[in-house]
Amino acid sequence: MDEIVNVVEPETRLPVVKLGLVNLSRGDMPMLHYTPPSPFTPPILVIYVAIQLNKGGKVSVERYYLSEEINRRLEEGVRLPGEAEVPPLNIEEGHYASLAKTFLTLAKSSDDVVMRLSFALGSVEHLALHLAGELEPGPELYPRAIRKMMETELYSVFSAILDDMFELFLYGKTPRLPKVLSSLSKVFGE
């Protein structure tokens, strides 16, 4: 448990324990429950903290729109690099499609791998919002985008990005990112 006392929340630079973001459930299988400080905390930071906490015991991310995806990877590990292809999609002009393309441009132009992954994830999420026809922002907006992704081929790209976020912090590499960016570029006819 000494390991978790020193885990720092990246946005505030304060220990997660002092911020009250970690609870311990006792029983047959003790587990740490981590709640990110905000629903708007970037996924890559939530993944980073979860991996750090996981070194101190079994961890579950709670009350976050990507909790299921992150917890599955904490439990099972990341999958081998595989397909991250998106078939041609009929992308019409629209607010979310424009944002998705902007995020992709930023991902491709950034020299920082953390920013590239974060922008790529933003591109896929906004593409899902576009395909879902979502126009009104609200607390359920991103969970709806995740559900929409799971119904389409976008999920393989989304999943590859999350796997690379884990691999970056665990092994220092992002084997799927080049294929992800190439596949997203094809969506926009680039």
Secondary structure by P-SEA (a helix, b strand, c coil): cccccccccccccccccccccbbbbbccbbbbbbbcccccccaaaaaaaaaaaaaacccccccccaaaaaaaaaacccccccccccccccccccaaaaaaaaaaaaaaacccaaaaaaaaaaaaaaaaaaaacccccccaaaaaaaaaaaaccaaaaaaaaaaaaaaaaacccccaaaaaaaaaaaaacc
